[in-house]
């Protein structure tokens, strides 16, 4: 088994609480506090069917966009709920469905309809959807569909 391990610089407890509030399939398996001078927190949890491990302790390590968690959402409402829930309280929007949560972790929040439009058998429709997606921060399916429909 391969488990993603993340090194948080901030409040791992707050991050876990945030993720638990956003994902129905969420369970903390273990949470361990170690040390007195520079306390560390270790956690193992499952989120949306994926196992994670994390440590929170001061270090020079920083999250960056070269690693992100990509979530495929059933519909626009689910994508919006996750998007706004993850950026709330200090997160940052980026382009093409990417964001950073307040803990610095990068996410891609993608409605599955985007993948359908990008693989449309009509190359003009797929290209129009892609061009629109490239101009968006939060992915908005209605805008992608409108662009694809105009390309016909």
KAJOQUI-V72268 format. One record per helix or strand of 3 or more residues. SS is the DSSP state (H for helix, E for strand). FROM is the first residue (numbers start at 1). TO is the last residue. If there is no record, write none. Layout:
ss:from:to
SS:FROM:TO
SS:FROM:TO
This chain:
ss:from:to
E:4:8
H:12:22
E:26:34
E:40:47
E:50:56
E:68:73
H:76:87
E:98:100
E:106:111
H:112:118
H:123:135
H:141:150
